[in-house]
Amino acid sequence: MGISKEEILSLLRGMLRIRCLEETLAERYQEQEMQTPTHFSIGQEATAVGVCSALEQQDVIYSGHRCHAHYLAKGGPLLGLVGELYGREVGCARGRGGSVHLTDAGSGVIASSAILGQTIAVAVGSAWAFSLDHSRRVAVAFFGDGAVEEGIFHESLNFAALHKVPVLFVCENNLYSTHSSLAVRQPAGIQIYERARAYSLPSRQVDGNDVAAVFQATREAVEWCRSGRGPYFLEGLTYRWREHVGPLWDYDAGYRTKAEVEEWMARCPIKRLSEQLLRDGLCSEGELRRWREEIQQEIAHAIVVAKSSPFPSVQCLLEGTY
Ligand SMILES: Cc1ncc(C[n+]2csc(CCOP(=O)(O)OP(=O)(O)O)c2C)c(N)n1
């Protein structure tokens, strides 16, 4: 199945919107008005956009602590994210969740959680319910390479394979779990996508910085899940540019070299695709500039609205607590 011009332009625009928002938030974060730990996905936009663009509105996704890109790519309102980071009532979790609990049931972003691996099992539960209801819906679990080392990852894959539930597991392998590289955490020669095969799941590794490749692989994977054949596993190879948590660059942290970061920055998914589309005459410099301007206006407006919205009141502090 090929990709239409509209689809490829929409993939690029989706990534650009996430990048512009996160870069703006990273800058504003330093004003210390956002009182929430924040994990930026700058550099990793292609996996989120490629996967979510291959889903239908009724499909659901689950994410972890690095959830901004997933939330936006699935259609979560931008103001809901910005408001949440500023801790306001207008946020998607009414200012109570912060950056690691983004949710928007209307667009199928069911839950994000900073407890590593936790939402993988919940995604399997959703997908199991879909299959018991004979529905066509698919659930997606996004997680990083670090989450693969949690027991719940293995239990979830086993259960999903056994019951043939329509869940797509998406591992964004950015090579690090906080400051530990894969090399010091997993025996040499292990490929994450091959682990899924041990549970008899069909499984593929894709270039997670190539949005078109991710989109096409996801379309095939989702078709597999929808047709009742059970779960599917995708591993996208990608890279986080900024520090693990927070808006800064961390060249001085000592766990990776500046040369390595720069090497991955040269493989920027947005730069790659925009250069290709310009070369192929599918978009112009003017169009890209216009998109950026439109997106920046949307972001600036959301920040003004968020900052002029009230904080949750003390009286309602216990609402939503069970
Ligand atoms: C159960 C649990 N153990 C440990 C942590 C601490 N922790 C937070 S993020 C993280 C690393 C996650 O790495 P990965 O899954 O690869 O995602 P990435 O941050 O690279 O996107 C760890 C160990 C946690 N939040 N939950």
The ligand as an SDF file (V2000), in Angstrom:
LIG
                    3D

 26 27  0  0  0  0  0  0  0  0999 V2000
    8.3310    0.7130   38.0700 C   0  0  0  0  0  0  0  0  0  0  0  0
    9.2940    1.8450   37.8590 C   0  0  0  0  0  0  0  0  0  0  0  0
   10.6070    1.6390   38.0170 N   0  0  0  0  0  0  0  0  0  0  0  0
   11.4760    2.6610   37.8270 C   0  0  0  0  0  0  0  0  0  0  0  0
   11.0230    3.9100   37.4840 C   0  0  0  0  0  0  0  0  0  0  0  0
   12.0110    5.0590   37.3010 C   0  0  0  0  0  0  0  0  0  0  0  0
   12.1190    5.4070   35.8750 N   0  0  0  0  0  0  0  0  0  0  0  0
   11.4160    6.4300   35.3640 C   0  0  0  0  0  0  0  0  0  0  0  0
   11.6910    6.6300   33.7270 S   0  0  0  0  0  0  0  0  0  0  0  0
   12.8010    5.3680   33.6950 C   0  0  0  0  0  0  0  0  0  0  0  0
   13.5170    4.9920   32.4330 C   0  0  0  0  0  0  0  0  0  0  0  0
   12.6040    4.6080   31.3640 C   0  0  0  0  0  0  0  0  0  0  0  0
   13.3020    4.2510   30.2110 O   0  0  0  0  0  0  0  0  0  0  0  0
   12.5060    3.8100   28.9380 P   0  0  0  0  0  0  0  0  0  0  0  0
   11.4200    2.8740   29.2880 O   0  0  0  0  0  0  0  0  0  0  0  0
   13.5150    3.3260   27.9500 O   0  0  0  0  0  0  0  0  0  0  0  0
   11.8180    5.1550   28.4340 O   0  0  0  0  0  0  0  0  0  0  0  0
   12.5000    6.5300   28.0040 P   0  0  0  0  0  0  0  0  0  0  0  0
   12.6330    7.3530   29.2450 O   0  0  0  0  0  0  0  0  0  0  0  0
   13.8190    6.2210   27.3830 O   0  0  0  0  0  0  0  0  0  0  0  0
   11.5300    7.1350   27.0550 O   0  0  0  0  0  0  0  0  0  0  0  0
   12.9330    4.7870   34.9660 C   0  0  0  0  0  0  0  0  0  0  0  0
   13.8110    3.6560   35.2800 C   0  0  0  0  0  0  0  0  0  0  0  0
    9.6270    4.0880   37.3450 C   0  0  0  0  0  0  0  0  0  0  0  0
    9.1130    5.2530   37.0000 N   0  0  0  0  0  0  0  0  0  0  0  0
    8.7840    3.0560   37.5080 N   0  0  0  0  0  0  0  0  0  0  0  0
  1  2  1  0
  2  3  1  0
  2 26  2  0
  3  4  2  0
  4  5  1  0
  5  6  1  0
  5 24  2  0
  6  7  1  0
  7  8  2  0
  7 22  1  0
  8  9  1  0
  9 10  1  0
 10 11  1  0
 10 22  2  0
 11 12  1  0
 12 13  1  0
 13 14  1  0
 14 15  2  0
 14 16  1  0
 14 17  1  0
 17 18  1  0
 18 19  2  0
 18 20  1  0
 18 21  1  0
 22 23  1  0
 24 25  1  0
 24 26  1  0
M  CHG  1   7   1
M  END
$$$$
